[in-house]
Amino acid sequence: MKNRWATVAYLVVVFGSGTMVGAVANRLYMTTTVKATAAPKTPAQARADFLQKLRTRVNASEEQVAQINAFLDDAKRKYSELDAQNKPLRDKIDQERIANVLSVLKPEQQKVYIAWRAEVKAKREQEAREQKALADKASPASTPSPQGR
């Protein structure tokens, strides 16, 4: 009889400790990690930070900052022109890629793929509108104009 109670007690201890270890392990496994990444800066915010660091760290005068700001405007314009020149080539590559993907898919899969692409395109356009609104909102106050002197 004493042996039977000892066996029952050992079984309760073993299963109880297994339950406790399992609960702790599950809790550790299921926790979500926190990412401490800041929201990405808009181009206007990045530019304002750059110009501010020129003022504070490099000790650039307002005249120098205005000249550098003009250089940044010129570089932005040149990048835009380059993007515009390369757009037809990028579009052609995209069309070839889409045609190749569609050639592999069955007709019912093609319909789903085309609908999926339309959803992605709409989402990208929405994000671009939101990003532009943020940039427009931050732009007037953060970038000094060279004529404002």
NORGIFEN-V693963 format. One record per run of one state. SS is the DSSP state (helix for helix, strand for strand, loop for the rest). FROM is the first residue (numbers start at 1). LEN is the number of residues. If there is no record, write none. Layout:
((SS,FROM,LEN) (SS,FROM,LEN))
This chain:
((loop,1,1) (helix,2,29) (loop,31,12) (helix,43,14) (loop,57,5) (helix,62,43) (loop,105,2) (helix,107,36) (loop,143,3) (helix,146,3) (loop,149,1))
